[in-house]
Amino acid sequence: MRWALAALLASGAALAAPDGGTPPRGPMPTDAQCTPLAAAAQPLSFGTGEELAFDLDALGAKAGRMTMRVLAPRDGLLPIEVHAQTNTFFAKIRRVDGTATSFLNAKTVKPARYLEDATENETHRVADVTFKPREHRARVVSTVDGATGEYQLGYANDALDVAGAIFYLRQLPMKPDARVCFDVYGIRRIWRVWGKVLPKEHVSLPVGEFDAWHLVGEAAQLGLPDARRDLNVWISDDARRLPLACVGSIDLGAVRATLTGFARPGDKGNRAENKGNLTW
């Protein structure tokens, strides 16, 4: 899943900003500077039965598909399931088939638990992460090709996970220059993500035309503040708060996830209308 979710958080080389520039580098926020997250806006912009579909592009070509589904509540939590799989072409370079599920508190949109089961080439990885907010720790039970280990990861004020973080951002109150900072579990580590909201932009996608908020930021593994990853996310400025596109990177280069379809109970969904893609 680290490959498929690299559009949000990545483990490879830094990626230039969409306009061709590189975001200015400042120091990674300290624990004190990374203040608690703002309360998630209510009502939620998503609900049980929502399905989102994305094309994944890497190395300048379509590499696979990713879906996000909001499942029925379970044990008082709202599960978000993300599935990603490479296509036949890209599987010759790297074969990935994985599913991650984030169990979110519907009021705070913060995770209580995160499960990941993925096969990358011949390696099978499973992670079961339990968040302990009072202790500011995440308990990780990791299994790689049958070998299991357990460890604890500390974080500052708030911790999200790579699957559920997009859904928190959908509830983030938006205004130009608003700052955001949080810690996120991904790739068996805790990363610090920080950035700001840029002015609204108009974007064109196969599923339609949107006014959208553009969030630009950086991520660095805690303890390695100079190993930076640039992140860009576009979220529609409407009641649906759709995640329109995300850009990240892996060791092979840039990875882009672009929304190609969405559906909710009671609507007819949306299909590509050949209106073109985002201009990067």
BELMOHU-V990128 format. One record per backbone hydrogen bond with DSSP energy under -1.0 kcal/mol. NH is the residue of the N-H (numbers start at 1). CO is the residue of the C=O. If there is no record, write none. Layout:
nh=NH co=CO
nh=NH co=CO
//
This chain:
nh=5 co=1
nh=6 co=3
nh=8 co=5
nh=9 co=5
nh=17 co=21
nh=20 co=17
nh=34 co=30
nh=35 co=33
nh=41 co=171
nh=49 co=70
nh=50 co=47
nh=51 co=263
nh=52 co=68
nh=53 co=261
nh=54 co=66
nh=55 co=258
nh=56 co=64
nh=57 co=256
nh=58 co=61
nh=61 co=58
nh=63 co=56
nh=64 co=56
nh=65 co=85
nh=66 co=54
nh=67 co=83
nh=68 co=52
nh=69 co=81
nh=70 co=50
nh=71 co=79
nh=74 co=77
nh=77 co=74
nh=78 co=104
nh=80 co=102
nh=81 co=69
nh=82 co=100
nh=83 co=67
nh=84 co=98
nh=85 co=65
nh=86 co=96
nh=87 co=63
nh=91 co=87
nh=92 co=89
nh=93 co=90
nh=94 co=90
nh=97 co=119
nh=98 co=84
nh=99 co=117
nh=100 co=82
nh=101 co=115
nh=102 co=80
nh=103 co=113
nh=104 co=78
nh=105 co=110
nh=109 co=105
nh=112 co=103
nh=114 co=129
nh=115 co=101
nh=116 co=127
nh=117 co=99
nh=118 co=125
nh=119 co=97
nh=120 co=123
nh=121 co=95
nh=123 co=120
nh=125 co=118
nh=126 co=143
nh=127 co=116
nh=128 co=141
nh=129 co=114
nh=130 co=139
nh=131 co=112
nh=132 co=137
nh=137 co=132
nh=138 co=153
nh=139 co=130
nh=140 co=151
nh=141 co=128
nh=142 co=149
nh=143 co=126
nh=144 co=147
nh=145 co=124
nh=147 co=144
nh=149 co=142
nh=151 co=140
nh=153 co=138
nh=155 co=136
nh=160 co=183
nh=162 co=185
nh=165 co=161
nh=168 co=164
nh=169 co=165
nh=170 co=166
nh=171 co=168
nh=172 co=169
nh=177 co=197
nh=178 co=175
nh=180 co=195
nh=182 co=193
nh=183 co=158
nh=184 co=191
nh=185 co=160
nh=186 co=189
nh=189 co=186
nh=191 co=184
nh=192 co=220
nh=193 co=182
nh=194 co=218
nh=195 co=180
nh=196 co=216
nh=197 co=178
nh=198 co=214
nh=201 co=212
nh=203 co=210
nh=205 co=208
nh=208 co=205
nh=210 co=203
nh=212 co=201
nh=213 co=235
nh=215 co=233
nh=216 co=196
nh=217 co=231
nh=218 co=194
nh=219 co=229
nh=220 co=192
nh=222 co=190
nh=224 co=221
nh=227 co=224
nh=228 co=226
nh=229 co=219
nh=231 co=217
nh=232 co=247
nh=233 co=215
nh=234 co=245
nh=235 co=213
nh=236 co=242
nh=237 co=211
nh=238 co=236
nh=244 co=234
nh=244 co=242
nh=245 co=234
nh=246 co=257
nh=247 co=232
nh=248 co=255
nh=250 co=253
nh=253 co=250
nh=255 co=248
nh=256 co=57
nh=257 co=246
nh=258 co=55
nh=259 co=244
nh=260 co=53
nh=261 co=53
nh=263 co=51
nh=267 co=264
nh=270 co=262
nh=273 co=206
//
